[in-house]
Amino acid sequence: MAASQMLSARDRDFFLRIGKIVFANPFSEIRAQQVREVAGDFMRPGMADAEALMTVINRRLQALDAQGTFALSDLTAEDAHCAKPVFLFDVYHRHLAGLDALIERQASQRETRVDATLADRLLGELVRRGFSDEEAARYFALFHQLRRAYYFIEAGLVGESPSMKSLRRALWNNVFTHDMQLFDTHLWKRMEDFSTLLLGETGTGKGQAAAAIGRSGHIPYLWQQRRFAANFADSFIAINLSQFPETLIESELFGHRKGAFTGAIEHHDGVLARSSAHGTLLLDEIGEVSIPIQIKLLQVLQERSFTPIGSHQTQRFAGRVIAATNRPVHQLIARGEFRHDFYYRLCSDAITLPTLRQRLAEAPDELARLVGLLVTRMLGVADATVGGRVLDALAGCLPADYPWPGNVRELEQAVRRILLTGRYDAAIEASAGASSDALLQAIDDGRLGASALLAGYCQLLYKRLGTYEEVARRTGLDRRTARKYIHQQADTAGPA
Ligand SMILES: Nc1ncnc2c1ncn2[C@@H]1O[C@H](COP(=O)(O)OP(=O)(O)OP(=O)(O)O)[C@@H](O)[C@H]1O
């Protein structure tokens, strides 16, 4: 093509339509609809949308490439703008298998290096389309990020109920924003200030969602060294704040210097220091931390700096923060246990994970899908017969409207228990139900004191949830108090 040639109106229209698809959320219905409009004639049963789209794009590019590789430099600035996403999509899709193999190797071997065949070919193709070396390297890093995000969101959060689909869309937007063009031009290197709050009951997959976001951050590709600036598998760190007594939380977060307090016999790096510049830190069970720790964390989020205990040197924290809790944050705020300012600084985005009962109410076949996935995880291979047996056992042991208070984690336990014993201990669930009736009756009769009421409730939850920690989280009590009430209930004549 001659320099600064203009695209035909037909080509320009085609490129603009493809551009919209390229920048759309791949988990959105709008994108699926746009693909059908452009590539519907090429779609076959079982064919992925992208494959049909690639067929259409290939035909158009082959025609344009007939007189030599058609590049950005051949076009006016306006037409180059239209063509750019199509070139990117084309190169990205032709290297999907190479990107997947690279991601798998990086996950298992924790390396940052990229093999020459993939890097040189992919970058070479972009350069031939008119991208500079630096731009090509940046787009290689973006392709790598897109593929990771797609994989971790799709594979990590299974489910076809509407609420799961909308969760996957929300997670994608959390990584790339809802405007991918803005992400591409400005925000790709500025996401660390966008913190996220993940809400939802215990076992709904908040940890899983955080890991999907955390492993999908942007990591620059250093093309002259043919490696990434960091390994994505190392760039996600999680700390469960409910595991540590108050005295240790500070040290686990901020670190300490040798001699800072009795027992500080070595220097210790906290999670903030260990988190990489391109990384994400999950502060799990954020609803458990005290006000003084909230103030210190707020400072980290606002000023991006922290000081280890016993040190005078401030250190910089450059990562992104995700916080998660299964506690009702607004109630904690109302009770003065969670600071407003900290809450607002944490939630550039707040995502609520759906409960398993909501998912099953929307799409009853979600249970079979999840059981299939869990059986595959546990056996190492898919086995429809075993999956069927587990589903039969669940149907035999539980009422159809069983509320799954422990969500997917409880379902995981149920599948394990059925694999071990052939049944999911309906006795436990039934006794929880019986207790619940008895407790309600006792409340109705007005014969419970405050302490017996709390004890009855804790015991009921304990039967359902199985651990003191879970009961403590649900009730907002600390673990020792929850334990005390659970045992008190057993000794007190009451609604057992
Ligand atoms: N949609 C899902 N698809 C596949 N597995 C899931 C899904 N949701 C949750 N899980 C699995 O359920 C278990 C519990 O998930 P996770 O630990 O992420 O829950 P959580 O919401 O963080 O719980 P908690 O609040 O108690 O920490 C994990 O083993 C996770 O792999």
The ligand as an ORCA input file, in Angstrom:
! r2SCAN-3c Opt
* xyz 0 1
  N     -17.206    -20.522     41.801
  C     -16.319    -21.401     42.262
  N     -15.815    -22.295     41.414
  C     -14.935    -23.200     41.863
  N     -14.506    -23.321     43.125
  C     -14.973    -22.448     43.999
  C     -15.899    -21.434     43.626
  N     -16.193    -20.705     44.712
  C     -15.487    -21.229     45.723
  N     -14.751    -22.276     45.307
  C     -13.913    -23.140     46.163
  O     -14.493    -23.113     47.470
  C     -13.485    -23.054     48.472
  C     -13.719    -21.825     49.335
  O     -13.423    -20.680     48.557
  P     -12.693    -19.426     49.201
  O     -11.675    -19.842     50.215
  O     -12.233    -18.579     48.064
  O     -13.938    -18.778     49.958
  P     -14.003    -17.451     50.835
  O     -15.216    -16.728     50.379
  O     -12.696    -16.743     50.741
  O     -14.242    -18.019     52.296
  P     -13.901    -17.325     53.738
  O     -14.720    -16.091     53.848
  O     -14.327    -18.362     54.723
  O     -12.423    -17.084     53.759
  C     -12.152    -23.034     47.748
  O     -11.613    -24.342     47.754
  C     -12.497    -22.610     46.345
  O     -11.619    -23.219     45.420
*
